[in-house]
Amino acid sequence: MAETTTPGELIEEAHHGHSERTPAIALTGVFVAVSIVVAVVAGVALLVYYVA
């Protein structure tokens, strides 16, 4: 059965950097952050386009 890992445990694991999963954890965090920024910018651009 798979072990459940909390977000806090993942952050600690990535911070220490002693795991094989560290690059995947870090890249996932970067992907999520960049995706949020892109979504916000696209949303603002669409609002400006359709409202103006």
Buried (B, 14 or more C-beta within 10 A) or exposed (E): EEEEEEEEEBEEBBEEEEEEEBEEBBEEBEEEEEEEEEEEEEEEEEEEEEEE
